[in-house]
Amino acid sequence: MNTMRFLFAFILLVHGLIHLLGFLKAFQLADISQLTQPVSRASGVFWLLAALLFVVSAALFLFHKDVWWMFAAPAVVISQILVFMQWHDAKFGTIANIIALSVIVIAFGDWQFKNLINSELKSFFTIKKGEKTLVNKENTASLPPVVQQWLERSNMLGKPMIRTVHLQQTGLMRTTPEGKWMPVTAEQYFNANQPGFIWIADVQAAPMIHLAGRDRYQDGKGHMLIKLLSLFPVADAKGMETDQGSMLRYLAEIIWFPSAALSQYITWEEIDAHSAKATMTYGGMTASGIFRFTNDGDMQSFDADRYYDRKGGATLEKWHIENTKFEERSDIRMPVASEVSWKLKTGDFTWYKLEIEDVSYDEQ
């Protein structure tokens, strides 16, 4: 990817420097035999302007500045107008402009998508300041014994209730049981006071092709948005089924902030020595799932009936998360590797394998 970045920056830079020829000819600063048509001084100024814009955009692109396309876009417009004016001599500049424009369009989509995320994050965290409640033996006594054991195993006892979470993930995803695995990088934000999350993912669908995904649960409502190249919507899911699925996802993912088990919107029911049923009620909806634990008290798996999206309409199916690795992150013991599957009548469909790279708490 770095090679492609250097190559594109090189194309922008060289394309920009070539525009200096028009400026030099217009002001008779050099004998430019490559340009056989006359160039006025007025157009010479625009040749220089295009050159400067391309050079600046090349430097900004090379140093990962998201605003690079704001300089490149007017450069391409000015350049192509000049190419039309000097078509006989400069027509091949159209090729470089088309290459630049294709990347500009993708960069604009990424910039627009990031702005959407940043806007949503600003309204997502409305945390009331004040004294934090500590997790202790007294306020966990009403929970099923296996849940109490999990909180102790997670190193939560004696620590304050977690309000916000920021975690980073890597993983693999596929969209069909026979589909190829696609690399995923993601980050996720949780609000435990007003239960919700925002998950931002980049899925590498193919070389030079990526899917930008944002899954949100806020105020009891879910919304899944996926865009090809950050521009073209391929999924925009809302409604009751999405709300239910988002609530279950939030419930399953308290494994990364265990103190949420004490939240008023979650109630627990003991099943046996190694499992407990959790029921979440919020925003006019209720959903339940079963957590299963290892003998040591680690959260081993989660099962629930969740809506599975089909062409003919969503159906309730068995949804299963299997946690395969446990480590400490920010002094909290948690699952750091998991596999997410659908238990369908046609067979198990494991569609997401994830690993937790980093977790931080209460930074907002």
Residue pairs with C-beta under 8 A, 6 or more apart in sequence:
4 208
5 61
5 62
6 62
8 61
8 99
8 103
9 58
9 59
9 61
9 62
10 58
11 96
11 99
11 100
12 54
12 55
12 57
12 58
12 61
12 72
12 100
13 54
13 55
13 58
15 54
15 79
15 93
15 96
15 97
15 100
16 50
16 51
16 52
16 53
16 54
16 55
16 57
16 58
16 75
17 51
17 54
17 55
18 51
18 93
19 47
19 48
19 50
19 51
19 54
19 79
19 82
20 47
20 48
20 51
21 32
21 34
21 35
21 47
22 35
22 39
22 43
22 44
22 47
22 48
22 82
22 86
22 90
23 29
23 44
23 45
23 47
23 48
23 51
24 30
24 32
25 32
25 35
25 39
25 44
26 39
26 40
26 41
26 43
26 44
26 45
26 47
27 41
27 44
34 89
35 86
35 89
35 90
36 88
36 89
37 86
37 88
37 89
39 47
39 86
43 82
43 85
46 78
46 81
46 82
47 82
49 78
50 75
50 78
50 79
50 82
53 71
53 72
53 74
53 75
53 78
54 72
54 75
54 79
56 71
57 68
57 69
57 71
57 72
57 75
58 68
60 67
60 68
60 71
61 68
61 72
66 107
66 110
66 111
66 114
67 111
68 107
69 103
69 104
69 107
69 108
69 111
72 100
72 104
73 104
73 108
75 100
76 97
76 100
76 101
76 104
79 93
79 97
80 93
80 94
80 97
82 90
82 93
83 90
83 91
83 93
83 94
83 97
105 229
105 231
106 229
106 230
106 231
108 231
109 212
109 227
109 229
109 230
109 231
110 212
110 230
112 230
112 231
113 212
113 214
113 227
113 230
116 214
117 198
117 200
117 214
120 198
120 214
120 216
120 218
121 189
121 198
124 189
124 191
124 196
124 198
124 218
125 164
125 189
125 191
125 364
126 191
126 194
127 163
127 164
127 191
127 193
127 364
128 193
132 160
132 161
132 163
133 139
133 160
133 161
134 158
134 159
134 160
134 161
135 151
135 156
135 157
135 158
135 159
135 160
135 161
135 259
135 262
136 157
136 158
137 157
139 262
140 147
140 148
140 151
140 157
140 262
141 148
143 151
143 261
143 262
143 268
144 268
144 269
144 270
144 276
145 270
145 273
146 270
146 273
146 274
146 275
146 276
146 293
146 297
147 261
147 268
147 276
147 291
149 293
149 297
150 258
150 261
150 291
150 293
150 297
150 298
150 299
151 157
151 258
151 259
151 261
152 297
153 296
153 297
153 298
153 333
154 258
154 332
154 333
154 334
155 328
155 331
155 332
155 333
156 258
156 259
156 332
159 259
159 331
159 332
160 259
160 362
161 192
161 259
161 262
162 192
162 257
162 258
162 259
162 260
162 361
162 362
163 191
163 192
163 193
163 361
163 362
163 364
164 189
164 190
164 191
164 192
164 361
164 362
164 363
164 364
165 188
165 189
165 190
165 192
165 256
165 257
165 359
165 360
165 361
166 187
166 188
166 189
166 190
166 359
166 360
166 361
166 363
167 187
167 188
167 190
167 256
167 356
167 357
167 358
167 359
167 360
168 185
168 186
168 187
168 188
168 356
168 357
168 358
168 359
169 184
169 185
169 186
169 187
169 188
169 354
169 355
169 356
169 357
170 183
170 184
170 185
170 186
170 354
170 355
170 357
171 183
171 184
171 186
171 352
171 353
171 354
171 355
172 181
172 182
172 183
172 184
172 352
172 353
173 181
173 182
173 184
173 203
173 351
173 352
173 353
174 180
174 181
174 182
174 351
175 351
177 346
177 347
177 349
181 353
182 203
182 204
182 205
182 211
183 203
183 204
184 201
184 202
184 203
184 204
184 352
184 354
185 201
185 202
186 199
186 200
186 201
186 202
186 213
186 354
187 199
187 200
188 197
188 198
188 199
188 200
188 253
189 197
189 198
190 196
190 197
190 250
190 253
190 256
190 257
191 197
191 218
192 257
192 259
192 260
192 263
194 218
194 219
195 217
195 250
195 260
195 263
195 265
195 280
195 282
196 216
196 217
196 218
196 219
196 250
197 215
197 216
197 217
197 246
197 249
197 250
197 253
198 214
198 215
198 216
198 218
199 213
199 214
199 215
199 216
200 213
200 214
201 211
201 212
201 213
201 214
201 215
202 210
202 211
202 212
202 213
203 210
203 211
203 212
203 213
204 210
205 211
205 228
209 228
209 229
210 229
210 230
211 226
211 227
211 228
211 234
212 226
212 227
212 229
212 230
213 224
213 225
213 226
213 227
214 223
214 224
214 225
214 226
215 222
215 223
215 224
215 225
215 246
215 249
216 222
216 223
216 224
216 225
216 246
217 246
217 247
217 249
217 250
219 283
220 243
220 247
220 282
220 283
220 284
220 285
221 238
221 243
221 246
221 283
222 237
222 238
222 242
222 243
222 244
222 245
222 246
222 247
223 236
223 237
223 238
223 242
223 246
224 235
224 236
224 237
224 242
224 246
225 233
225 235
225 236
225 237
226 233
226 234
226 235
226 236
227 233
227 234
228 234
237 309
240 285
241 307
241 309
241 314
242 307
243 283
243 285
244 285
244 287
244 306
244 307
245 306
245 307
247 280
247 282
247 283
247 285
247 287
248 280
248 287
248 289
248 304
248 306
248 319
250 280
251 266
251 278
251 280
251 287
251 289
251 302
251 304
252 289
252 302
252 304
252 321
254 260
254 261
254 266
255 299
255 302
255 323
255 334
255 335
256 332
256 334
256 335
256 356
256 359
257 332
257 361
258 332
258 334
260 266
261 268
261 278
265 280
265 281
265 282
266 278
266 279
266 280
267 278
267 279
267 281
268 276
268 277
268 278
268 279
269 276
269 277
269 278
269 279
270 276
271 277
271 290
274 292
274 293
274 294
274 295
275 290
275 291
275 292
275 293
276 290
276 291
276 293
277 288
277 289
277 290
277 291
278 288
278 289
278 290
278 291
279 286
279 287
279 288
280 286
280 287
280 288
287 304
288 304
289 302
289 303
289 304
290 302
290 303
290 304
291 299
291 301
291 302
292 299
292 300
292 301
292 302
292 303
293 299
293 300
294 300
298 323
298 326
298 333
298 335
299 323
299 334
299 335
300 322
300 323
301 320
301 321
301 322
301 323
302 320
302 321
303 318
303 319
303 320
303 321
304 318
304 319
305 316
305 317
305 318
305 319
306 316
306 317
306 319
307 314
307 315
307 316
307 317
308 314
308 315
308 316
308 317
308 319
308 342
308 344
317 342
317 343
317 344
318 342
318 343
318 344
319 340
319 341
319 342
319 343
320 340
320 341
320 342
320 343
320 348
321 338
321 339
321 340
321 341
322 338
322 339
322 341
323 335
323 337
323 338
324 335
324 337
324 338
324 339
325 335
325 336
325 337
325 355
326 333
326 334
326 335
326 336
327 333
327 334
327 336
328 334
329 336
329 356
329 358
329 359
330 359
330 360
330 361
332 359
332 361
334 356
334 359
335 356
336 355
336 356
337 353
337 354
337 355
337 356
338 353
338 354
339 350
339 352
339 353
339 354
340 350
340 351
340 352
340 353
340 354
341 348
341 349
341 350
341 351
342 348
342 349
342 351
